């Protein structure tokens, strides 16, 4: 989503923009263009074989090494997707690109630096990895990047605190959201909306527990859960985090159930109980038009996450003039102004979540007021246009410093 929106803005600003992605197979890159953006899809079949072998080696090392020294997870190791990164790096050098903008995978930084020393490298973090991975693993990667970008002040501050010697290169570029057409509020009914992947760190089990309490007061309320089922791999978050609420999510990752229904989705449906399909609705993944309709029909949005770098659904809801409820986690307190654009509650606290939902369902005038204030904040702070301008200003400043 970020890449699609910002790439369009870069083209409109007159910059040659190429998006690199991966594809299956072992040979032959594919090229296409759309809206002035060039897309290059690099084969990754050999990488997948290497990643599998490397994963086995990582597990062996983890069993035999000193447990006091944390091991680098397979996905962040120097060899993970090395073939893909090297192919991209060669294309960057041959195409004489000025900037390489890397999403999340810090191991790509040294590879691109080695192939194209003159290129400015921005490492854009949409997660906590730089603050969670073994410090010596990522220190030299941070050193070789020209710009370390956090998607929220929460991410940026965490990185700068861990690497104070590189704090001057840490900046924040907030995510954005599209401005909806034909804005109109308020809406009737009592439909509560969640938008996001159905994964344990999103805290949806707490939301369902809270909603059962809401139904005791508002039996006509509905909860719509929009998003595809698919738990994030535990090594990406649950096994890295030292947050006790996140560590407790290991219960949703049972061992030895390959090929079966997603355990978390199964747990959520059991938590919904007799209200499943009646007042609690699992809507699945939705395309843009259907999702827009959901935003127009709901009266408030809830994000109960236990780990959240930014909180895209909050900004999308605010763009629709909808009040929001979020947990005091990660980047979300930087988006939601408590008691002005919505309500903030403690994480992993279903009773507090239930009270907040009931408050906004009961006090419609307050909800409408919060929704409108939130909309103005979103239009001011979280448009894709603003996001792109901030990013390009940072790169232009670097280029000016270099005399480019």
Secondary structure, 3 states (H helix, E strand, C coil): CHHHHHHHHHHHCCCCCEEEEEECCCCCCEEEEECCEEEEEEECHHHHHHHHHHHHHHHHHHHHCCCCCCCCCHHHCCCCCHHHHHHHHHHHHHCCCCEEEEECCCHHHHHHHHHCCCCEEEEEECCCHHHHCCHHHHHHHHHHCCEEEECCHHHHHHHHHHCHHHHHHEEECCCCECCCCCCCCCCCCCEEEEECCECHHHCHHHHHHHHHHHHHHCCCCEEEEECCECCCCHHHCCCCCCCHHHHHHHHHCCCCCCCCCCHHHHHHHHHHHHHECCCEEEEECCCHHHHHHHHHHCCEEEECCCCCCCCHHHHHHHHCCCEEEEECCCCHHHCCCECCCEEEECCCCHHHHHHHHHHHHHCHHHHHHHHHHHHHHHHHHCEHHHHHHHHHHHHHHHHHHHCC
